[in-house]
Amino acid sequence: MQEVGGDLHQELWVPAEELEVFNDHIRGVIEIAKVFKGDKFREPESRVVAEALQKHQ
């Protein structure tokens, strides 16, 4: 875990060269709990992703 922006925010950083192995080990469903959109947010090209984000506005 990497701490970013203070004690309240932590992110899991996966180096690019390890991303494929990391993804291969994901089990189950990834659930979106909250969405925070910054000023420079652009809507995703993927319809599936856009719909998932829309449910959490």
N, C-alpha and C positions, 0 to 999 in steps of 0.2 A: 504494500500500500504506500502511496505517496500522499503526503499532506500538502494540500493546495488551498490557499486562501484562508488559512487559520484552522482552528481545532474542529470546526463543524463540518468540514468538507474533506473527504478522503476519496481518492481514485485508485483504481487498480491499473497500473501501467504495465503493459506487456510489450517488450521490445519487438520490433517488426519481424526480426528473424525467428521469433518464437511464436508468432501469432497463429500460424497454421496448426501447430501442435496444440496450442491453447484452445483454439476453436474445436479441434477434434475431441477434446475432453469435456465439452459442455454437454450436460445431460438435462433432459427435461425442457421446460418452456421458460423462455426469458420473459419476465413480466415488467412492463413499464409502470413504475410507481408514481412518478411525478415528472413533469416536463418544464424546463426553464429555457425560454427562448431569449437570446440576446438581441441587441439592436441590429446586428448583421446577419441574423438568422435568415436562411433561404429555405423555402419549401423543398423537401426531398423529391427526387425524380421518381422514386419508387412509390407506386400507388399504395402498396401494402404498408409501407413505413408511414406515409402521409396519413392514412386512415388510423393507424395505431396511435400516432401523435395527436390526432384530432380528438380522440376519445378522452384525452387527459388534459384538455385545455381548461 
